[in-house]
Amino acid sequence: MTHLAQNAADPGALGILLWVILPYVALVLFVGGHVWRYRYDKFGWTTRSSQLYESRLLRIGSPLFHFGILVVLVGHVIGLLIPNSWTEAAGVSEHTYHVTAVALGTVAGVSTLGGIAILIYRRRTVGPVFSATTRNDKLMYLMLTAALVLGLAATVAANIVDEGYDYRTTISPWFRSIFYFQPDPALMAGVPLLFQLHALSALALFAVWPFTRLVHMLTAPLGYLTRPYIVYRSRDTQLGSRAPRRGWERVR
């Protein structure tokens, strides 16, 4: 058992710090940070697109990353929030769920890492894109990559190298207990080190999330569906020989 797991098993002060206090700090920063950002930095709520600078690598890396991360997020939502009994009641056996989750998770993880590797390479090698990259962006890429690498490494180590690890009996109940306001750090006792590090890296990522360009993932341009048409009217002095249609009269 790892030193980290031993301290959490106590749970002891370190276990309480890592699996009780830190999750709530990350949750407060995640929710409060988005509220603050929306109130005081609406114009900064953007991806700061760099497509105008370079598009060839972006067309490859962006779809790989975004489709991969979408599958990863859906898999985490199902695995962490839905208890085993629910999936079994729906007719999905534990073996079927495990095989499907490992297969899809591995493919999605490799796709996401491949996509972010291309995006980082693009930012480092394309001059205008590199110049537009802030320290905030570098920190975001570092933390996001660390969480992805640790998650994929934990999946491969536990389910491909070893005989497998059922995180839905330990990590998932601990995660749900946070939202019940009855956190149980003892559930993290004995959890493999890579899974613990992946969980901690995810908490750190969520803590800084609202202050990075990742905020765009929580928005959608729904206003475009209902906004009125933009009317363009000519300012030419010569309007032509025909009378303008109603609503297209010259503005004086």
C-alpha positions as CSV (number, residue, x, y, z in Angstrom):
1,M,0.0,0.0,0.0
2,T,1.3,3.5,-0.8
3,H,2.2,6.0,1.8
4,L,-0.6,8.2,0.5
5,A,-3.1,5.4,0.9
6,Q,-1.9,4.6,4.4
7,N,-2.4,8.1,5.6
8,A,-5.9,8.2,4.1
9,A,-6.8,4.9,5.7
10,D,-6.3,6.4,9.2
11,P,-7.8,8.7,7.8
12,G,-5.7,11.0,9.9
13,A,-5.1,14.7,9.3
14,L,-3.7,14.1,5.8
15,G,-6.7,12.0,4.8
16,I,-9.1,14.7,6.0
17,L,-7.1,17.4,4.2
18,L,-7.0,15.5,0.9
19,W,-10.4,13.9,0.8
20,V,-12.6,16.3,2.8
21,I,-11.2,19.8,2.9
22,L,-9.6,20.0,-0.5
23,P,-12.8,18.8,-2.4
24,Y,-14.9,21.5,-0.8
25,V,-12.2,24.2,-1.5
26,A,-12.2,23.1,-5.1
27,L,-16.0,23.1,-5.2
28,V,-16.3,26.6,-3.7
29,L,-13.6,28.0,-6.2
30,F,-15.3,26.3,-9.1
31,V,-18.8,27.6,-8.4
32,G,-17.8,31.0,-6.9
33,G,-15.2,31.5,-9.6
34,H,-17.7,31.1,-12.4
35,V,-20.1,33.5,-10.7
36,W,-17.3,36.1,-10.2
37,R,-16.1,35.7,-13.8
38,Y,-19.5,36.1,-15.2
39,R,-20.3,39.2,-13.2
40,Y,-16.9,41.0,-13.6
41,D,-15.3,39.5,-16.7
42,K,-18.0,38.8,-19.3
43,F,-15.8,40.0,-22.2
44,G,-13.1,37.6,-21.0
45,W,-15.5,34.7,-21.1
46,T,-14.1,33.3,-24.3
47,T,-11.8,30.8,-25.8
48,R,-9.6,33.5,-27.3
49,S,-9.6,31.7,-30.6
50,S,-6.3,31.6,-32.6
51,Q,-7.8,30.1,-35.7
52,L,-6.9,33.2,-37.8
53,Y,-3.2,32.6,-37.0
54,E,-3.1,28.9,-38.1
55,S,-5.8,26.4,-39.1
56,R,-4.2,23.3,-40.5
57,L,-3.0,21.8,-37.2
58,L,-6.1,23.2,-35.4
59,R,-8.4,21.2,-37.8
60,I,-6.7,18.0,-36.7
61,G,-6.0,18.6,-33.0
62,S,-9.2,20.4,-32.0
63,P,-11.7,17.6,-33.1
64,L,-9.5,14.9,-31.6
65,F,-9.4,16.7,-28.2
66,H,-13.0,17.9,-28.0
67,F,-14.6,14.6,-29.1
68,G,-12.3,12.6,-26.9
69,I,-12.8,14.8,-23.8
70,L,-16.6,14.7,-24.4
71,V,-16.5,10.9,-24.1
72,V,-14.2,11.1,-21.1
73,L,-16.5,13.5,-19.3
74,V,-19.6,11.4,-20.1
75,G,-17.8,8.3,-18.8
76,H,-16.8,10.0,-15.6
77,V,-20.3,11.2,-15.0
78,I,-21.7,7.7,-15.4
79,G,-19.0,6.1,-13.4
80,L,-19.0,8.5,-10.5
81,L,-22.6,9.5,-10.2
82,I,-24.5,6.4,-11.1
83,P,-24.3,3.5,-8.5
84,N,-23.7,-0.1,-9.5
85,S,-27.2,-1.1,-8.6
86,W,-28.7,1.3,-11.1
87,T,-26.8,0.0,-14.1
88,E,-27.5,-3.6,-13.0
89,A,-31.2,-2.8,-12.7
90,A,-31.0,-1.5,-16.3
91,G,-29.8,-4.9,-17.4
92,V,-26.1,-4.0,-17.7
93,S,-23.9,-6.5,-15.9
94,E,-20.8,-5.4,-14.0
95,H,-18.6,-7.3,-16.4
96,T,-20.2,-5.7,-19.5
97,Y,-20.0,-2.2,-17.9
98,H,-16.3,-2.8,-16.9
99,V,-15.2,-4.0,-20.4
100,T,-17.1,-1.2,-22.2
101,A,-15.8,1.5,-19.8
102,V,-12.2,0.4,-20.1
103,A,-12.4,0.1,-23.9
104,L,-14.1,3.4,-24.5
105,G,-12.1,5.2,-21.8
106,T,-8.8,4.0,-23.2
107,V,-9.7,5.0,-26.8
108,A,-11.1,8.4,-25.7
109,G,-8.1,9.0,-23.4
110,V,-5.6,8.3,-26.2
111,S,-7.6,10.5,-28.6
112,T,-7.8,13.4,-26.1
113,L,-4.0,13.2,-25.3
114,G,-3.2,13.1,-29.0
115,G,-5.4,16.1,-29.6
116,I,-3.9,18.1,-26.8
117,A,-0.4,17.1,-27.9
118,I,-1.1,18.6,-31.3
119,L,-2.6,21.7,-29.8
120,I,0.4,22.2,-27.5
121,Y,2.8,21.6,-30.4
122,R,0.9,24.2,-32.5
123,R,1.1,26.8,-29.7
124,R,4.8,26.2,-29.3
125,T,5.9,26.2,-32.9
126,V,3.5,28.7,-34.6
127,G,4.9,32.1,-33.8
128,P,1.7,34.2,-33.7
129,V,-0.1,31.5,-31.6
130,F,2.8,31.3,-29.2
131,S,2.8,35.1,-28.8
132,A,-0.9,35.0,-28.0
133,T,-0.4,32.3,-25.3
134,T,-0.5,33.6,-21.8
135,R,0.9,32.2,-18.5
136,N,-2.6,31.3,-17.6
137,D,-2.9,29.2,-20.8
138,K,0.4,27.4,-20.0
139,L,-0.8,26.6,-16.5
140,M,-4.2,25.4,-17.9
141,Y,-2.5,23.1,-20.4
142,L,-0.1,21.7,-17.8
143,M,-2.8,20.9,-15.3
144,L,-5.2,19.5,-18.0
145,T,-2.5,17.3,-19.5
146,A,-1.5,16.0,-16.0
147,A,-5.0,15.0,-15.2
148,L,-5.4,13.2,-18.5
149,V,-2.1,11.4,-18.3
150,L,-2.7,10.3,-14.7
151,G,-6.3,9.1,-15.6
152,L,-5.1,7.1,-18.6
153,A,-2.1,5.7,-16.7
154,A,-4.4,4.6,-13.9
155,T,-6.8,2.9,-16.3
156,V,-4.0,1.1,-18.2
157,A,-2.1,0.1,-15.0
158,A,-5.2,-1.2,-13.2
159,N,-7.1,-2.9,-16.0
160,I,-4.6,-3.9,-18.6
161,V,-1.3,-4.5,-16.6
162,D,-3.0,-5.7,-13.4
163,E,-6.2,-7.7,-12.9
164,G,-8.5,-4.7,-12.7
165,Y,-9.8,-2.3,-10.1
166,D,-13.4,-1.5,-9.4
167,Y,-13.3,2.3,-8.6
168,R,-17.1,2.3,-8.3
169,T,-16.9,0.6,-4.9
170,T,-14.6,3.2,-3.4
171,I,-13.9,6.4,-5.4
172,S,-17.5,6.8,-6.7
173,P,-19.2,6.5,-3.2
174,W,-16.6,9.0,-1.8
175,F,-17.3,11.4,-4.6
176,R,-21.1,11.2,-4.1
177,S,-20.6,11.6,-0.3
178,I,-19.2,15.1,-0.9
179,F,-22.4,16.3,-2.3
180,Y,-24.4,14.6,0.5
181,F,-22.3,16.7,2.9
182,Q,-21.2,13.5,4.6
183,P,-17.7,13.1,3.1
184,D,-16.1,9.7,4.0
185,P,-12.3,9.8,3.6
186,A,-12.1,6.2,4.7
187,L,-13.4,5.1,1.3
188,M,-10.2,6.3,-0.3
189,A,-8.1,4.0,1.9
190,G,-6.3,1.4,-0.3
191,V,-7.1,3.2,-3.5
192,P,-4.2,2.7,-5.9
193,L,-1.8,5.6,-6.0
194,L,-2.4,6.6,-9.6
195,F,-6.2,6.8,-9.0
196,Q,-5.5,9.0,-5.9
197,L,-3.2,11.3,-7.9
198,H,-5.7,11.5,-10.7
199,A,-8.4,12.5,-8.3
200,L,-6.2,15.2,-6.7
201,S,-5.1,16.5,-10.1
202,A,-8.8,16.7,-11.1
203,L,-9.6,18.7,-8.0
204,A,-6.7,21.1,-8.7
205,L,-8.0,21.5,-12.3
206,F,-11.5,22.3,-11.2
207,A,-10.2,24.9,-8.7
208,V,-8.5,26.9,-11.5
209,W,-11.1,26.1,-14.1
210,P,-13.1,29.4,-13.8
211,F,-10.1,31.5,-14.2
212,T,-9.0,30.0,-17.5
213,R,-10.3,29.7,-21.0
214,L,-12.0,26.5,-20.0
215,V,-15.0,28.5,-18.9
216,H,-16.3,28.3,-22.5
217,M,-17.2,24.7,-22.0
218,L,-20.1,25.8,-19.8
219,T,-21.7,28.1,-22.4
220,A,-23.4,27.7,-25.7
221,P,-24.4,30.4,-28.2
222,L,-28.1,29.8,-27.8
223,G,-28.8,33.5,-28.4
224,Y,-28.0,33.1,-32.0
225,L,-31.1,31.0,-32.5
226,T,-33.5,33.8,-31.4
227,R,-31.7,37.0,-32.2
228,P,-33.2,39.1,-35.1
229,Y,-31.8,39.4,-38.5
230,I,-29.1,42.0,-39.2
231,V,-30.4,44.4,-41.8
232,Y,-27.8,46.1,-44.1
233,R,-28.8,49.2,-45.9
234,S,-26.9,51.0,-48.6
235,R,-25.6,54.6,-48.0
236,D,-25.2,55.2,-51.8
237,T,-26.8,58.4,-53.1
238,Q,-28.0,56.5,-56.2
239,L,-30.7,54.1,-55.1
240,G,-31.7,52.8,-58.5
241,S,-34.7,53.3,-60.7
242,R,-37.1,51.0,-58.8
243,A,-38.8,52.0,-55.6
244,P,-37.3,50.2,-52.6
245,R,-39.4,47.5,-50.9
246,R,-41.2,48.2,-47.7
247,G,-38.7,48.2,-44.8
248,W,-35.7,48.9,-47.1
249,E,-36.3,52.6,-47.5
250,R,-33.2,54.8,-47.2
251,V,-32.3,55.9,-43.7
252,R,-31.9,59.7,-43.5
